[in-house]
Amino acid sequence: MKIFFKLIGLTALLMASGCGDSSSPKVTAIGKTDQIEGIVADRDGPVINGDIVVKDKNGAILTTVKLKGDSRYSVNIPSNAAYPLLLAIPAHDEVLEAVVMDPAAVKQDITHMSSLVVRAARDMGGFTKENMARAAIGAISQSKTSSGSKTSAGFSGDPTKQYGGWH
């Protein structure tokens, strides 16, 4: 009989704790999104047609955005997306790729140079900040060596900053 009264008391306590002032409004969060924008260009110049596929760290497709005669793109990413994100688009003679490491990055160009970084980081074992920073440095060095110029064209800003470089 004691157990019966304890169960009734526990049930009453649980029911009372679930009750509240029903006159106060309930707030429900609406799916917030983050936005990434940039340009798409291969070695020959701007890429103006094609579909950019955005995948999360598990390889799940989050969204696709179509280029329509302009090399500029803007894509909304669910705020709960699992980073890093891989952005890929087939271009003239290669698949262009770029990686976005975290939601703080709002600009990411997808270029031949970003593709070099992605491939190098993938070969190093994946898209960690350390691998991305080393790959970015390697891509710049490779670009300088192959072109003979002292430039890091294809990068917007500091190529190692997003990847946790020395900055």
Backbone as ProteinMPNN parsed JSONL, in Angstrom:
{"seq_chain_A": "MKIFFKLIGLTALLMASGCGDSSSPKVTAIGKTDQIEGIVADRDGPVINGDIVVKDKNGAILTTVKLKGDSRYSVNIPSNAAYPLLLAIPAHDEVLEAVVMDPAAVKQDITHMSSLVVRAARDMGGFTKENMARAAIGAISQSKTSSGSKTSAGFSGDPTKQYGGWH", "coords_chain_A": {"N_chain_A": [[0.81, -1.186, 0.0], [2.023, 1.223, 0.7], [3.727, 1.635, -1.444], [1.884, 2.083, -3.453], [0.78, 4.592, -2.678], [3.083, 6.129, -2.879], [3.562, 5.995, -5.625], [1.256, 7.321, -6.544], [1.725, 9.844, -5.428], [4.131, 10.53, -6.712], [3.247, 10.579, -9.37], [1.399, 12.687, -9.229], [3.168, 14.764, -8.614], [4.773, 14.832, -10.915], [2.826, 15.519, -12.816], [2.061, 18.036, -11.889], [4.434, 19.448, -12.207], [4.566, 19.633, -14.94], [2.619, 21.388, -15.561], [1.808, 24.772, -16.267], [1.746, 28.315, -16.69], [-0.563, 28.775, -18.919], [-1.222, 30.99, -20.311], [0.973, 32.414, -21.086], [2.954, 33.098, -23.956], [4.28, 30.595, -26.145], [7.519, 30.139, -27.354], [8.878, 29.286, -30.357], [11.658, 28.262, -32.056], [12.478, 29.242, -35.287], [13.814, 27.684, -38.14], [16.949, 28.829, -38.458], [19.272, 30.192, -40.782], [22.568, 30.139, -42.176], [24.599, 32.105, -44.342], [26.522, 31.699, -47.242], [28.66, 33.113, -49.6], [30.128, 33.849, -52.802], [32.402, 33.65, -55.6], [32.649, 31.732, -58.647], [35.206, 30.287, -60.417], [37.298, 28.962, -62.926], [40.461, 27.899, -64.34], [40.237, 29.153, -66.789], [38.659, 31.352, -66.396], [35.641, 33.058, -65.276], [33.044, 30.869, -64.122], [29.884, 30.36, -65.251], [27.627, 28.827, -65.423], [25.951, 25.986, -64.073], [25.618, 23.617, -61.33], [26.061, 24.091, -57.924], [26.907, 21.927, -55.439], [26.318, 21.393, -52.055], [27.716, 19.803, -49.372], [27.601, 18.255, -46.134], [29.826, 17.475, -43.307], [29.518, 14.754, -43.149], [28.988, 13.93, -45.665], [26.431, 14.204, -46.547], [24.039, 15.67, -48.692], [23.271, 18.995, -48.408], [22.169, 21.176, -49.753], [21.557, 22.537, -53.027], [22.676, 24.891, -55.391], [21.979, 26.818, -58.224], [23.919, 28.207, -60.789], [23.231, 30.943, -62.81], [24.079, 32.205, -65.417], [25.826, 33.946, -64.214], [28.799, 34.338, -62.361], [28.727, 34.671, -59.682], [27.596, 33.471, -56.526], [25.219, 32.613, -53.973], [24.367, 30.97, -51.073], [22.143, 29.456, -48.808], [22.652, 28.001, -45.693], [21.638, 25.541, -43.431], [21.48, 26.377, -39.975], [22.192, 24.417, -38.213], [23.973, 22.787, -39.478], [26.463, 20.286, -40.086], [29.71, 21.011, -39.855], [33.009, 20.589, -41.287], [31.983, 22.037, -44.457], [31.586, 20.919, -47.805], [31.854, 22.354, -50.918], [30.999, 21.907, -54.231], [31.358, 21.982, -57.791], [30.913, 21.003, -61.12], [33.143, 22.015, -63.621], [34.61, 23.364, -66.629], [36.853, 21.578, -67.31], [37.331, 20.204, -64.98], [36.328, 19.242, -61.623], [35.422, 21.751, -59.543], [36.216, 22.637, -56.221], [35.616, 23.617, -52.81], [36.185, 24.208, -49.332], [34.386, 24.955, -46.428], [35.066, 25.791, -43.223], [33.763, 26.544, -40.801], [30.746, 28.102, -39.398], [31.333, 30.818, -39.208], [32.589, 31.71, -41.452], [31.712, 33.583, -44.183], [32.202, 34.127, -46.763], [33.298, 32.436, -49.582], [35.179, 31.649, -52.212], [35.021, 29.559, -55.075], [37.369, 27.997, -56.716], [40.06, 27.154, -59.01], [42.324, 27.205, -57.413], [41.268, 26.878, -54.795], [40.384, 24.316, -55.14], [42.782, 22.898, -55.396], [43.677, 23.095, -52.76], [41.668, 21.666, -51.413], [41.97, 19.069, -52.515], [44.595, 18.473, -51.695], [44.333, 18.558, -48.868], [42.508, 16.503, -48.509], [44.1, 14.357, -49.342], [45.894, 14.396, -47.26], [44.484, 13.331, -45.234], [42.032, 14.402, -44.515], [39.577, 17.025, -43.796], [40.656, 18.785, -41.645], [41.468, 21.614, -39.559], [44.221, 21.928, -39.366], [45.197, 20.364, -41.533], [43.991, 21.754, -43.65], [45.206, 24.279, -43.441], [47.924, 23.634, -43.902], [47.626, 22.59, -46.48], [46.732, 24.854, -47.862], [48.97, 26.526, -47.737], [50.739, 24.929, -49.145], [49.453, 24.9, -51.652], [49.676, 27.563, -52.438], [52.452, 27.749, -52.643], [52.855, 25.859, -54.689], [51.482, 27.132, -56.747], [53.01, 29.437, -57.087], [55.387, 28.304, -57.926], [54.653, 26.935, -60.293], [53.585, 28.94, -61.914], [55.393, 30.939, -61.857], [54.95, 33.41, -60.883], [54.6, 35.705, -58.15], [52.161, 35.388, -56.609], [48.987, 34.886, -54.977], [46.66, 34.368, -56.344], [43.209, 33.699, -56.696], [42.56, 33.197, -54.141], [40.579, 34.673, -51.645], [41.404, 37.136, -49.659], [43.313, 36.194, -46.746], [44.543, 33.036, -47.206], [45.021, 31.129, -45.245], [43.78, 31.887, -42.933], [41.036, 31.184, -42.438], [41.401, 28.514, -41.994], [42.599, 28.186, -39.552], [45.228, 29.017, -39.395], [48.396, 30.581, -38.646], [47.492, 33.001, -37.731]], "CA_chain_A": [[0.0, 0.0, 0.0], [2.927, 2.378, 0.711], [4.215, 1.825, -2.813], [0.777, 2.659, -4.198], [0.709, 6.019, -2.354], [4.279, 6.773, -3.43], [3.327, 6.139, -7.063], [0.271, 8.387, -6.727], [2.409, 11.104, -5.109], [5.085, 10.809, -7.782], [2.455, 10.936, -10.54], [0.869, 14.038, -8.995], [4.293, 15.692, -8.695], [5.135, 14.966, -12.33], [1.76, 16.253, -13.504], [2.118, 19.441, -11.463], [5.614, 20.107, -12.787], [4.303, 19.853, -16.356], [1.645, 22.457, -15.704], [2.391, 26.097, -16.215], [0.836, 29.376, -17.053], [-0.843, 28.58, -20.338], [-1.47, 32.271, -20.965], [2.211, 32.969, -21.633], [3.191, 32.548, -25.292], [5.379, 29.647, -26.351], [8.416, 30.598, -28.4], [9.451, 28.189, -31.13], [12.699, 28.771, -32.955], [12.319, 28.928, -36.703], [15.105, 27.278, -38.684], [17.856, 29.898, -38.849], [20.245, 29.766, -41.779], [23.776, 30.911, -42.403], [24.739, 32.333, -45.769], [27.867, 31.709, -47.807], [28.636, 33.651, -50.957], [31.429, 33.966, -53.436], [32.414, 33.517, -57.054], [33.146, 30.462, -59.166], [36.081, 30.517, -61.57], [38.335, 27.965, -63.179], [41.678, 28.492, -64.945], [39.871, 29.934, -67.972], [37.877, 32.518, -66.026], [34.397, 32.822, -64.527], [32.118, 29.794, -64.467], [28.593, 31.047, -65.138], [26.53, 27.857, -65.456], [26.197, 24.739, -63.359], [25.017, 23.453, -60.008], [26.96, 23.938, -56.787], [26.362, 20.995, -54.455], [26.879, 21.631, -50.733], [27.621, 18.603, -48.525], [28.122, 18.424, -44.773], [31.016, 16.677, -43.013], [29.184, 13.342, -43.3], [28.742, 13.672, -47.072], [25.009, 14.395, -46.865], [23.772, 16.882, -49.472], [22.452, 19.97, -47.687], [21.445, 22.001, -50.714], [22.169, 22.767, -54.333], [22.344, 26.206, -55.925], [22.251, 26.881, -59.66], [24.448, 29.436, -61.381], [22.392, 31.286, -63.967], [24.67, 33.246, -66.237], [26.657, 34.82, -63.394], [29.73, 33.526, -61.58], [28.482, 34.897, -58.254], [26.59, 32.6, -55.925], [24.86, 32.795, -52.576], [23.664, 29.762, -50.655], [21.725, 29.41, -47.413], [23.036, 26.767, -45.022], [20.951, 25.41, -42.139], [22.379, 26.746, -38.882], [22.635, 23.222, -37.486], [24.765, 21.971, -40.397], [27.687, 19.694, -39.544], [30.885, 21.53, -40.559], [33.183, 21.431, -42.459], [31.129, 21.834, -45.626], [32.266, 20.811, -49.086], [31.117, 22.939, -52.038], [31.584, 21.364, -55.466], [30.658, 22.261, -59.043], [31.656, 20.61, -62.325], [33.491, 23.14, -64.5], [34.962, 22.96, -67.997], [37.698, 20.383, -67.393], [37.564, 19.654, -63.648], [35.342, 19.571, -60.597], [35.949, 22.76, -58.631], [35.779, 22.383, -54.851], [36.075, 24.485, -51.728], [35.733, 23.762, -48.017], [34.071, 25.981, -45.429], [35.358, 25.102, -41.964], [32.799, 26.823, -39.734], [29.719, 29.08, -39.785], [31.829, 32.195, -39.19], [33.003, 32.062, -42.813], [30.561, 34.008, -44.976], [32.647, 34.271, -48.153], [34.177, 31.364, -50.044], [35.253, 31.496, -53.649], [35.268, 28.192, -55.533], [38.305, 28.242, -57.807], [41.088, 26.14, -59.224], [43.209, 27.24, -56.245], [40.586, 26.242, -53.663], [40.344, 22.885, -55.45], [44.1, 22.364, -55.032], [43.699, 22.994, -51.307], [40.77, 20.569, -51.026], [42.59, 17.786, -52.88], [45.764, 18.243, -50.832], [43.857, 18.247, -47.511], [41.912, 15.156, -48.595], [45.227, 13.422, -49.385], [46.539, 14.405, -45.934], [43.657, 12.605, -44.271], [40.715, 14.995, -44.296], [39.413, 18.471, -43.7], [40.903, 19.384, -40.34], [42.053, 22.956, -39.703], [45.657, 21.77, -39.596], [45.403, 19.922, -42.914], [43.594, 22.821, -44.568], [46.243, 25.317, -43.396], [49.105, 23.107, -44.617], [47.276, 22.478, -47.897], [46.677, 26.21, -48.424], [50.358, 26.968, -47.906], [51.279, 24.129, -50.248], [48.848, 25.333, -52.92], [50.294, 28.841, -52.8], [53.81, 27.436, -53.095], [52.731, 25.196, -55.98], [51.067, 28.137, -57.717], [54.168, 30.298, -57.355], [56.372, 27.529, -58.67], [54.195, 26.599, -61.638], [53.301, 30.115, -62.733], [56.525, 31.838, -61.827], [54.583, 34.704, -60.302], [54.546, 35.762, -56.692], [50.788, 35.75, -56.282], [48.105, 33.832, -54.47], [45.384, 34.614, -57.011], [42.253, 32.626, -56.484], [42.173, 33.262, -52.746], [40.006, 35.935, -51.224], [41.968, 37.404, -48.338], [44.369, 35.306, -46.285], [44.072, 31.678, -47.429], [45.186, 30.262, -44.082], [43.043, 32.421, -41.792], [39.851, 30.369, -42.183], [41.781, 27.168, -41.62], [43.293, 28.164, -38.276], [46.668, 29.206, -39.588], [49.156, 31.216, -37.578], [46.926, 34.328, -37.444]], "C_chain_A": [[0.868, 1.271, 0.0], [3.418, 2.688, -0.697], [3.136, 2.489, -3.659], [0.684, 4.171, -3.96], [1.921, 6.784, -2.883], [4.115, 6.995, -4.942], [2.329, 7.249, -7.352], [0.919, 9.742, -6.464], [3.377, 11.509, -6.208], [4.358, 11.243, -9.053], [1.916, 12.356, -10.413], [1.974, 15.076, -9.131], [4.694, 15.914, -10.152], [4.088, 15.753, -13.104], [1.812, 17.732, -13.153], [3.313, 20.155, -12.083], [5.423, 20.374, -14.272], [3.324, 20.973, -16.601], [2.341, 23.796, -15.61], [1.332, 27.098, -16.589], [0.595, 29.286, -18.55], [-1.12, 29.891, -21.059], [-0.197, 32.879, -21.547], [2.507, 32.308, -22.973], [4.368, 31.587, -25.301], [6.223, 30.165, -27.517], [9.021, 29.377, -29.072], [10.44, 28.78, -32.111], [12.415, 28.315, -34.38], [13.707, 28.658, -37.248], [15.928, 28.439, -39.193], [18.83, 29.343, -39.888], [21.451, 30.69, -41.766], [23.919, 31.059, -43.91], [26.214, 32.357, -46.141], [27.733, 32.247, -49.226], [30.044, 33.736, -51.496], [31.287, 33.918, -54.941], [32.934, 32.132, -57.414], [33.969, 30.768, -60.404], [37.062, 29.36, -61.7], [39.534, 28.66, -63.815], [41.366, 29.404, -66.118], [39.065, 31.185, -67.657], [36.597, 32.139, -65.307], [33.619, 31.616, -65.056], [30.729, 30.37, -64.228], [27.385, 30.112, -65.188], [26.926, 26.609, -64.697], [25.518, 24.742, -62.007], [26.102, 23.267, -58.96], [26.255, 23.03, -55.787], [27.087, 21.234, -53.137], [26.625, 20.388, -49.879], [28.183, 18.903, -47.14], [29.282, 17.467, -44.534], [30.781, 15.179, -43.162], [28.9, 12.958, -44.751], [27.287, 13.801, -47.484], [24.828, 15.703, -47.625], [22.821, 17.773, -48.678], [21.574, 20.767, -48.64], [22.217, 22.052, -52.03], [21.743, 24.153, -54.801], [22.809, 26.261, -57.379], [22.823, 28.243, -60.03], [23.642, 29.707, -62.639], [22.989, 32.459, -64.723], [25.546, 34.224, -65.481], [27.557, 33.93, -62.551], [29.546, 33.707, -60.075], [27.396, 33.944, -57.762], [26.346, 33.022, -54.487], [24.024, 31.588, -52.186], [23.353, 29.845, -49.162], [22.015, 28.027, -46.853], [22.259, 26.676, -43.715], [21.931, 25.666, -40.991], [22.872, 25.542, -38.097], [23.464, 22.286, -38.368], [26.041, 21.484, -39.726], [28.877, 20.138, -40.406], [32.06, 20.592, -40.356], [32.242, 21.042, -43.599], [31.996, 21.758, -46.871], [31.352, 21.379, -50.157], [31.784, 22.448, -53.31], [30.702, 21.703, -56.659], [31.506, 21.761, -60.202], [31.905, 21.845, -63.185], [33.906, 22.569, -65.851], [35.746, 21.647, -68.038], [38.003, 19.759, -66.033], [36.374, 19.951, -62.741], [36.012, 20.564, -59.658], [35.367, 22.509, -57.25], [36.32, 23.445, -53.911], [35.509, 23.922, -50.431], [35.498, 24.976, -47.147], [34.165, 25.293, -44.074], [34.329, 25.343, -40.864], [31.837, 27.929, -40.152], [30.19, 30.533, -39.798], [32.255, 32.655, -40.582], [31.769, 32.391, -43.638], [30.913, 34.183, -46.452], [33.584, 33.122, -48.475], [34.099, 31.267, -51.551], [35.569, 30.04, -53.973], [36.087, 28.32, -56.803], [39.234, 27.048, -57.996], [41.996, 26.061, -57.989], [42.541, 26.576, -55.028], [40.494, 24.731, -53.875], [41.67, 22.208, -55.129], [44.187, 22.144, -53.525], [42.857, 21.804, -50.848], [41.418, 19.219, -51.325], [43.774, 17.473, -51.972], [45.328, 17.866, -49.415], [43.238, 16.851, -47.471], [43.023, 14.105, -48.583], [45.958, 13.337, -48.05], [45.699, 13.692, -44.88], [42.323, 13.238, -43.963], [40.763, 16.481, -44.033], [39.503, 18.972, -42.266], [41.503, 20.769, -40.567], [43.544, 22.865, -40.009], [45.932, 21.366, -41.04], [45.056, 21.021, -43.911], [44.642, 23.934, -44.592], [47.488, 24.857, -44.153], [48.833, 23.022, -46.113], [47.234, 23.847, -48.566], [48.083, 26.742, -48.676], [50.999, 26.225, -49.076], [50.742, 24.563, -51.593], [49.439, 26.654, -53.379], [51.702, 28.6, -53.328], [53.783, 26.793, -54.47], [52.359, 26.194, -57.06], [52.234, 29.05, -58.081], [55.186, 29.582, -58.222], [55.925, 27.309, -60.108], [53.971, 27.829, -62.511], [54.475, 31.075, -62.8], [56.204, 33.19, -61.224], [54.52, 34.596, -58.792], [53.146, 36.173, -56.243], [50.043, 34.574, -55.686], [46.715, 34.063, -55.05], [44.471, 33.419, -56.839], [41.812, 32.559, -55.043], [41.595, 34.634, -52.463], [40.505, 36.19, -49.811], [43.071, 36.408, -48.025], [43.902, 33.855, -46.386], [44.185, 30.782, -46.2], [44.339, 30.691, -42.9], [41.833, 31.555, -41.435], [40.228, 29.005, -41.623], [42.609, 27.112, -40.335], [44.781, 28.281, -38.398], [47.28, 29.972, -38.433], [48.604, 32.571, -37.159], [46.039, 34.287, -36.235]], "O_chain_A": [[0.505, 2.273, -0.617], [3.514, 3.849, -1.093], [3.431, 3.354, -4.484], [0.531, 4.944, -4.906], [1.806, 7.942, -3.287], [4.482, 8.046, -5.468], [2.515, 8.03, -8.285], [0.681, 10.692, -7.21], [3.444, 12.677, -6.593], [4.798, 12.167, -9.737], [1.966, 13.135, -11.364], [1.753, 16.147, -9.695], [4.927, 17.047, -10.572], [4.434, 16.568, -13.96], [1.628, 18.586, -14.02], [3.22, 21.328, -12.443], [6.07, 21.271, -14.814], [3.203, 21.46, -17.725], [3.362, 23.924, -14.934], [0.165, 26.757, -16.778], [1.445, 29.674, -19.351], [-1.241, 29.91, -22.284], [-0.269, 33.76, -22.404], [2.333, 31.098, -23.121], [5.331, 31.754, -24.552], [5.686, 30.579, -28.544], [9.614, 28.528, -28.406], [10.113, 29.673, -32.891], [12.147, 27.139, -34.629], [14.67, 29.323, -36.865], [15.635, 28.983, -40.257], [19.167, 28.159, -39.864], [21.36, 31.86, -41.395], [23.415, 30.232, -44.67], [27.039, 32.954, -45.449], [26.812, 31.884, -49.958], [31.022, 33.701, -50.749], [30.202, 34.116, -55.488], [33.567, 31.454, -56.605], [33.494, 31.427, -61.329], [37.584, 28.851, -60.708], [39.605, 29.889, -63.821], [42.13, 30.322, -66.416], [38.81, 31.996, -68.547], [36.476, 31.029, -64.787], [33.546, 31.377, -66.261], [30.427, 30.82, -63.122], [26.249, 30.555, -65.015], [28.095, 26.221, -64.681], [24.922, 25.736, -61.592], [26.959, 22.393, -59.091], [25.145, 23.324, -55.342], [28.317, 21.275, -53.097], [25.482, 19.973, -49.685], [29.112, 19.696, -46.989], [29.683, 16.733, -45.437], [31.736, 14.413, -43.29], [28.604, 11.799, -45.04], [26.94, 13.54, -48.636], [25.397, 16.727, -47.249], [21.716, 17.364, -48.323], [20.395, 21.003, -48.375], [23.379, 21.655, -52.108], [20.589, 24.545, -54.63], [23.902, 25.802, -57.711], [22.294, 29.285, -59.644], [23.401, 28.803, -63.439], [22.467, 33.573, -64.674], [25.969, 35.233, -66.044], [27.123, 32.88, -62.077], [30.142, 32.977, -59.283], [26.426, 33.651, -58.461], [27.169, 33.7, -53.872], [23.082, 31.226, -52.89], [24.194, 30.253, -48.361], [21.669, 27.012, -47.458], [22.223, 27.647, -42.959], [23.077, 25.22, -41.038], [23.872, 25.638, -37.386], [23.635, 21.113, -38.034], [26.626, 22.183, -38.899], [29.029, 19.694, -41.544], [32.111, 19.871, -39.359], [31.777, 19.907, -43.699], [33.011, 22.445, -46.979], [30.209, 20.945, -50.296], [33.001, 22.56, -53.456], [29.475, 21.712, -56.564], [32.698, 22.061, -60.266], [30.989, 22.626, -63.444], [33.59, 21.424, -66.172], [35.345, 20.708, -68.726], [38.851, 18.871, -65.944], [35.53, 20.793, -63.049], [37.04, 20.262, -59.051], [34.182, 22.206, -57.111], [37.339, 24.081, -54.178], [34.482, 23.243, -50.433], [36.302, 25.908, -47.126], [33.442, 24.334, -43.802], [34.051, 24.441, -40.074], [32.077, 28.619, -41.143], [29.504, 31.394, -40.35], [32.28, 33.854, -40.86], [30.874, 31.556, -43.773], [30.03, 34.366, -47.289], [34.54, 32.859, -47.745], [33.081, 30.854, -52.106], [36.295, 29.373, -53.236], [35.564, 28.707, -57.848], [39.193, 26.075, -57.244], [42.386, 24.97, -57.573], [43.18, 25.801, -54.316], [40.521, 23.96, -52.917], [41.69, 21.076, -54.646], [44.709, 21.126, -53.069], [43.286, 21.028, -49.995], [41.413, 18.326, -50.478], [43.936, 16.336, -51.53], [45.896, 16.95, -48.822], [43.428, 16.109, -46.507], [42.911, 13.086, -47.901], [46.573, 12.316, -47.743], [46.158, 13.476, -43.758], [41.538, 12.66, -43.211], [41.822, 17.109, -44.043], [38.538, 19.52, -41.733], [41.995, 21.059, -41.657], [44.066, 23.633, -40.817], [46.793, 21.95, -41.699], [45.754, 21.196, -44.91], [44.937, 24.476, -45.658], [48.043, 25.61, -44.953], [49.701, 23.343, -46.924], [47.656, 23.987, -49.714], [48.346, 27.343, -49.717], [51.709, 26.816, -49.89], [51.482, 24.595, -52.576], [49.679, 26.849, -54.57], [52.099, 29.178, -54.34], [54.594, 27.136, -55.33], [52.868, 26.113, -58.177], [52.42, 29.393, -59.248], [55.773, 30.169, -59.131], [56.714, 27.472, -61.038], [54.151, 27.762, -63.727], [54.546, 31.924, -63.689], [57.091, 34.029, -61.069], [54.401, 33.503, -58.239], [52.977, 37.193, -55.575], [50.424, 33.417, -55.869], [45.714, 33.967, -54.34], [44.917, 32.271, -56.836], [40.797, 31.934, -54.736], [42.074, 35.639, -52.988], [40.07, 35.526, -48.87], [43.687, 35.845, -48.93], [42.946, 33.478, -45.707], [43.498, 29.764, -46.127], [44.191, 29.926, -41.947], [41.627, 31.229, -40.266], [39.464, 28.407, -40.865], [43.251, 26.099, -40.059], [45.524, 27.712, -37.598], [46.713, 29.996, -37.341], [49.198, 33.231, -36.307], [45.477, 35.311, -35.846]]}, "name": "protein", "num_of_chains": 1, "seq": "MKIFFKLIGLTALLMASGCGDSSSPKVTAIGKTDQIEGIVADRDGPVINGDIVVKDKNGAILTTVKLKGDSRYSVNIPSNAAYPLLLAIPAHDEVLEAVVMDPAAVKQDITHMSSLVVRAARDMGGFTKENMARAAIGAISQSKTSSGSKTSAGFSGDPTKQYGGWH"}
